[in-house]
Amino acid sequence: MPGLRVRGIRGAVSVAANTPEAIWEATSRLLLRMIEENHVEVEDIVSIIFSATKDLNAAFPARAARELGWRHVPLLDVQQFEAPDMERVLRILMHVNTTLDQQQIRHIYLGETQQLRPDLTASRPKE
């Protein structure tokens, strides 16, 4: 397909508590929003990297993608670099095949994480 390229889509979400249910709910919500806003089909996802702050260790965020039925997408869970940041934050880097230009990609920062990238979220309504 002409113009098809691999692009990265970033996302972040605050997690209410360090429980499996809270981690999986926040992860699912963010994943679904990322694909919706960028018109991504699951078949177009190349891979996904999930990173979580040290205080989120009750579950693997990648399980949320498996629960969505994304069985063949390569997934990797890692611990976020320790920095004076926000607590209980889950970040996602999704690699996708798309015809969108880089400036057309919509990076998704939900709730309090919007302050992590005000340059990308300033013109969007608060979640």
LINPE-V912014 format. One record per backbone hydrogen bond with DSSP energy under -0.5 kcal/mol. NH is the residue of the N-H (numbers start at 1). CO is the residue of the C=O. E is the energy in kcal/mol with one decimal. If there is no record, write none. Layout:
BEGIN
nh=<NH/NH>
co=<CO/CO>
e=<E/E>
END
This chain:
BEGIN
nh=<4/5/7/7/9/11/12/13/15/19/23/24/25/26/27/28/29/30/31/32/33/34/35/36/37/38/39/40/44/45/46/46/47/48/49/50/51/52/53/56/57/61/63/64/65/65/66/67/68/69/70/71/74/76/78/80/83/85/90/91/92/93/94/95/95/96/96/97/98/98/104/105/105/107/108/109/110/113/114/115/116/117/117/118/120/121/122/124>
co=<1/98/5/96/94/92/108/90/88/17/19/20/21/22/23/24/25/26/27/28/29/30/31/32/33/34/36/35/41/42/44/95/95/74/93/76/91/78/89/53/55/59/60/61/61/62/62/63/64/66/65/69/46/48/50/52/81/83/13/51/11/49/9/47/93/7/94/44/5/96/101/101/102/105/10/107/12/110/111/112/113/113/114/115/117/117/118/121>
e=<-1.5/-2.9/-0.5/-2.8/-2.8/-1.9/-1.9/-2.1/-3.0/-1.8/-2.4/-2.8/-2.4/-2.2/-2.3/-2.5/-2.4/-2.2/-2.9/-2.7/-1.8/-2.5/-2.2/-2.1/-2.7/-1.1/-1.1/-2.4/-2.1/-1.8/-0.5/-2.9/-1.2/-2.1/-2.6/-3.4/-2.7/-1.6/-1.9/-2.3/-0.6/-0.6/-1.4/-1.9/-0.6/-0.8/-1.7/-2.6/-1.2/-1.6/-2.3/-2.1/-0.7/-1.7/-2.6/-3.4/-0.6/-1.7/-2.7/-3.4/-2.8/-2.5/-2.9/-3.0/-0.5/-2.8/-0.5/-2.9/-2.9/-0.5/-1.5/-0.7/-1.1/-0.7/-2.1/-0.6/-2.6/-1.6/-1.8/-1.6/-1.9/-0.6/-0.7/-0.6/-1.7/-1.3/-1.8/-1.7>
END
